[in-house]
Amino acid sequence: MTDPREFEKIVRERFPEGRLTSQKGIATFHPESGPEAADLIRLANQKGQKLFITGFGNNIDPHDKRFASLVVIRSDRLNYIKEPERLKVVVGSGFPLREINKYLKSFELYLPLGDLPYVGSVGGALAVGLTADRDDDESGAATALPISRFTLALKVATPTGELKTYGTTYEKDPSGENFARALTPSWGLFGFIESATLRVIPLSAREEYPNLRQREVSHSAFLHTTFPKAKFSIIADKEKAQSKKEADFSSYMAKIRAKLDPNEIFPIVNASPAFSKLKKT
């Protein structure tokens, strides 16, 4: 499809009123369920319409010409949390991360990364691979505490429009690995997260996680590490050589993307302020 306006017309006819809005001039779809998100993605595959996923828009705010030909899927209406069972809780991707512990407190439960100064949704935190540094009491060295460590399962609308649940006891990715972990981080390139099943701990164990420090969230760093063959115009930065570990990870992620998104419905777009346009080699 060459004209996004034609796609927008089809979306308005197919979905309930109010699902498609204009946010800063960009067509934005607000699914209220996983099946709705999957339905839109299937439609995009049929019509050749490129999509872009965002949450609150604090890390990436789709608003300029880079997004003019895309339709944005926003998770803001999946703003729910279910009553926890044992030591796990199901949270909609649009639920604010910093609100989780307020809800869990009445159940005497706790999510360590929920106290970080991250202003965004649960889906956003998963997509960016939110990570904290935690000091080791014995050595004094800082160890990484990624949100993936607390991720048991993810319900995802895949790039081909299937609704699947990935996680420890569910389906695995094309390489046989735990796909729920591969999604954190993926910055929306591997599908739209509807909800997450998170592992929580007793509130009494909160003192075991003092002074967690949030690591920097960087979209451009993710792209340079993960997809180095996609070249971008950049301001005041230099491309760095990859280590073998980074190269292996890059190859792994590229294979997953090629398998999951054969039509490249979710294109690689660097939305960081330091970048102006995408160039491929």
C-alpha positions as CSV (number, residue, x, y, z in Angstrom):
1,M,0.0,0.0,0.0
2,T,1.5,3.4,-1.0
3,D,-1.0,5.7,0.7
4,P,-1.4,5.3,4.5
5,R,-4.6,7.3,4.3
6,E,-6.3,4.4,2.5
7,F,-5.1,2.0,5.3
8,E,-6.5,4.4,7.9
9,K,-9.8,4.3,6.2
10,I,-9.9,0.5,6.3
11,V,-9.0,0.6,10.0
12,R,-11.8,3.0,10.8
13,E,-14.3,0.8,9.0
14,R,-13.1,-2.4,10.6
15,F,-12.6,-1.4,14.3
16,P,-14.8,0.3,16.9
17,E,-15.0,4.0,16.9
18,G,-12.1,5.7,18.7
19,R,-9.5,3.0,18.2
20,L,-7.7,5.1,15.5
21,T,-6.7,8.7,16.5
22,S,-4.2,11.3,15.3
23,Q,-1.4,12.0,17.8
24,K,0.7,15.0,16.7
25,G,-0.3,14.3,13.1
26,I,0.6,10.6,13.2
27,A,-2.1,7.9,12.8
28,T,-2.2,6.0,16.1
29,F,-4.1,2.8,16.9
30,H,-5.1,2.1,20.5
31,P,-6.0,-1.6,20.9
32,E,-8.1,-2.6,23.9
33,S,-7.1,-6.3,23.7
34,G,-4.4,-8.6,22.3
35,P,-6.8,-9.9,19.6
36,E,-7.4,-6.3,18.4
37,A,-3.6,-5.7,18.1
38,A,-3.1,-9.0,16.3
39,D,-6.0,-8.2,13.9
40,L,-4.4,-4.8,13.0
41,I,-1.0,-6.4,12.4
42,R,-2.5,-9.1,10.1
43,L,-4.3,-6.3,8.2
44,A,-1.0,-4.4,7.9
45,N,0.7,-7.5,6.5
46,Q,-2.1,-7.9,3.9
47,K,-1.9,-4.2,2.9
48,G,1.8,-3.7,3.2
49,Q,1.5,-1.0,5.9
50,K,4.5,-0.4,8.2
51,L,3.8,-0.1,11.9
52,F,5.6,1.3,15.0
53,I,5.0,0.4,18.6
54,T,5.1,2.8,21.5
55,G,3.9,3.1,25.1
56,F,3.6,6.4,27.0
57,G,6.0,8.0,24.5
58,N,8.5,9.1,27.1
59,N,11.4,7.2,25.5
60,I,10.2,7.4,21.9
61,D,7.6,10.0,20.9
62,P,6.6,9.4,17.3
63,H,5.9,12.9,16.0
64,D,8.1,13.9,13.0
65,K,8.5,13.0,9.3
66,R,10.3,9.7,10.1
67,F,6.9,8.4,11.2
68,A,4.6,10.1,8.6
69,S,4.2,6.9,6.6
70,L,3.8,4.6,9.6
71,V,0.8,3.7,11.8
72,V,1.7,3.7,15.5
73,I,0.3,1.1,17.9
74,R,0.1,2.5,21.4
75,S,-0.5,0.4,24.5
76,D,-2.1,3.1,26.7
77,R,-5.5,1.4,26.9
78,L,-4.1,-1.9,28.1
79,N,-3.9,-0.3,31.6
80,Y,-4.8,-3.2,33.9
81,I,-3.4,-5.3,36.6
82,K,-4.9,-8.6,37.9
83,E,-5.0,-9.8,41.5
84,P,-1.7,-11.7,42.1
85,E,-1.7,-15.5,42.6
86,R,1.1,-16.9,44.8
87,L,4.2,-15.0,43.7
88,K,3.2,-13.8,40.2
89,V,1.0,-11.1,38.8
90,V,-0.4,-10.4,35.3
91,V,-0.1,-6.8,34.2
92,G,-1.3,-5.1,31.0
93,S,1.4,-3.6,28.9
94,G,-0.1,-0.1,29.3
95,F,0.0,-0.2,33.1
96,P,2.5,2.3,34.7
97,L,5.5,0.4,36.1
98,R,5.8,2.7,39.1
99,E,2.2,2.0,40.1
100,I,2.8,-1.8,40.5
101,N,4.2,-1.7,44.0
102,K,1.4,0.6,45.2
103,Y,-1.1,-2.1,44.1
104,L,1.0,-5.0,45.4
105,K,1.5,-3.5,48.9
106,S,-2.0,-4.6,50.0
107,F,-1.0,-8.2,49.2
108,E,2.4,-7.8,50.9
109,L,4.2,-8.4,47.7
110,Y,6.9,-6.4,45.9
111,L,8.6,-6.0,42.5
112,P,12.1,-4.7,42.9
113,L,12.3,-2.8,39.7
114,G,9.0,-1.1,40.4
115,D,10.8,1.5,42.6
116,L,13.1,2.7,39.8
117,P,12.6,6.2,38.5
118,Y,11.4,4.8,35.2
119,V,8.5,6.9,33.9
120,G,6.7,4.6,31.5
121,S,4.6,1.5,31.1
122,V,5.3,-2.1,31.9
123,G,5.4,-2.9,28.2
124,G,7.9,-0.1,27.7
125,A,10.1,-1.3,30.5
126,L,10.1,-4.8,28.9
127,A,10.7,-3.5,25.4
128,V,13.7,-1.3,26.5
129,G,15.1,-4.1,28.7
130,L,15.0,-2.0,31.8
131,T,17.9,-2.9,34.1
132,A,19.2,-1.8,37.5
133,D,22.6,-2.1,39.2
134,R,22.6,-3.8,42.5
135,D,25.5,-3.7,44.9
136,D,26.8,-7.1,46.1
137,D,27.1,-6.9,49.9
138,E,30.2,-9.2,50.0
139,S,32.3,-7.9,47.1
140,G,30.9,-4.4,46.8
141,A,30.7,-4.9,43.0
142,A,27.6,-3.9,41.1
143,T,25.6,-6.7,39.4
144,A,22.9,-6.3,36.8
145,L,19.3,-6.9,37.6
146,P,17.3,-6.9,34.4
147,I,13.5,-6.9,34.2
148,S,13.8,-10.2,32.3
149,R,14.8,-11.9,35.6
150,F,11.3,-11.2,36.8
151,T,9.5,-12.1,33.5
152,L,7.7,-15.4,33.6
153,A,5.6,-15.0,30.4
154,L,4.6,-12.5,27.8
155,K,1.4,-12.5,25.7
156,V,2.4,-11.0,22.3
157,A,0.8,-10.1,19.0
158,T,3.6,-11.3,16.7
159,P,4.8,-9.4,13.5
160,T,2.6,-11.8,11.4
161,G,-0.5,-11.1,13.5
162,E,-0.6,-14.3,15.7
163,L,-1.4,-14.0,19.4
164,K,1.0,-16.1,21.4
165,T,2.2,-16.6,24.9
166,Y,5.9,-17.0,25.4
167,G,7.8,-17.8,28.5
168,T,9.3,-20.4,30.8
169,T,6.4,-23.0,30.3
170,Y,5.1,-21.8,27.0
171,E,6.4,-21.6,23.4
172,K,10.0,-20.9,22.6
173,D,11.5,-18.8,19.8
174,P,12.7,-20.1,16.4
175,S,16.2,-20.9,17.9
176,G,14.7,-22.9,20.8
177,E,15.6,-20.2,23.3
178,N,13.2,-18.5,25.8
179,F,11.5,-15.9,23.6
180,A,10.2,-14.0,26.6
181,R,13.8,-13.1,27.4
182,A,14.6,-12.3,23.7
183,L,11.9,-9.7,23.8
184,T,13.6,-7.7,26.6
185,P,15.0,-5.7,25.0
186,S,13.6,-5.6,21.4
187,W,12.2,-2.1,21.3
188,G,9.0,-3.3,19.6
189,L,10.6,-5.0,16.7
190,F,9.5,-8.5,17.6
191,G,5.8,-7.8,18.3
192,F,3.3,-6.0,20.4
193,I,3.2,-7.0,24.1
194,E,-0.4,-7.3,25.4
195,S,0.5,-8.4,28.9
196,A,3.2,-9.8,31.1
197,T,3.3,-12.3,33.9
198,L,5.8,-11.1,36.4
199,R,7.5,-12.8,39.3
200,V,7.1,-10.8,42.5
201,I,8.6,-11.4,46.0
202,P,7.3,-11.0,49.6
203,L,7.3,-7.4,50.7
204,S,9.5,-8.5,53.7
205,A,12.3,-9.2,51.2
206,R,12.3,-5.5,50.0
207,E,15.3,-4.7,52.2
208,E,17.4,-7.1,50.1
209,Y,17.2,-4.6,47.2
210,P,18.4,-1.3,48.6
211,N,19.6,1.6,46.5
212,L,18.9,0.1,43.1
213,R,20.3,2.3,40.4
214,Q,18.6,2.5,37.0
215,R,20.9,2.0,34.0
216,E,20.7,4.4,31.0
217,V,18.0,3.6,28.5
218,S,19.3,4.1,24.9
219,H,17.5,3.2,21.7
220,S,20.4,4.2,19.5
221,A,22.8,2.0,21.6
222,F,20.4,-0.9,21.2
223,L,20.3,-0.5,17.4
224,H,24.1,-0.2,17.0
225,T,24.7,-3.3,19.1
226,T,21.9,-5.4,17.7
227,F,21.6,-4.3,14.1
228,P,25.0,-2.9,13.1
229,K,24.4,-3.3,9.3
230,A,21.6,-0.7,9.5
231,K,23.5,2.6,9.2
232,F,22.2,5.9,10.5
233,S,23.2,9.5,10.2
234,I,24.5,10.5,13.6
235,I,25.5,13.7,15.4
236,A,28.5,13.9,17.7
237,D,29.0,10.1,17.9
238,K,31.3,7.5,16.4
239,E,30.5,3.9,15.5
240,K,32.2,1.5,17.7
241,A,33.5,-1.9,16.7
242,Q,31.6,-4.9,18.0
243,S,33.0,-7.4,20.5
244,K,32.6,-11.1,19.6
245,K,29.8,-11.4,22.2
246,E,28.0,-8.4,20.7
247,A,28.5,-9.9,17.2
248,D,27.0,-13.3,18.3
249,F,24.1,-11.5,19.9
250,S,23.5,-9.4,16.8
251,S,23.5,-12.5,14.5
252,Y,21.1,-14.2,16.9
253,M,18.7,-11.3,16.9
254,A,18.9,-10.8,13.1
255,K,17.9,-14.5,12.6
256,I,14.9,-14.1,15.0
257,R,13.8,-10.9,13.2
258,A,14.0,-12.5,9.8
259,K,12.0,-15.5,10.9
260,L,9.3,-13.5,12.9
261,D,8.9,-10.5,10.6
262,P,9.4,-11.6,7.0
263,N,7.5,-8.6,5.6
264,E,9.4,-6.1,7.9
265,I,6.1,-4.7,9.2
266,F,8.1,-3.3,12.1
267,P,10.9,-1.4,10.3
268,I,14.1,-0.4,12.1
269,V,13.7,3.4,12.8
270,N,16.1,5.2,15.0
271,A,13.9,7.6,16.9
272,S,16.7,9.1,19.0
273,P,17.1,12.9,18.7
274,A,20.7,12.5,17.5
275,F,19.5,10.7,14.4
276,S,17.7,12.2,11.5
277,K,17.2,9.4,8.9
278,L,17.9,5.7,8.2
279,K,20.4,4.6,5.7
280,K,20.8,0.9,4.7
281,T,24.0,-0.5,3.2
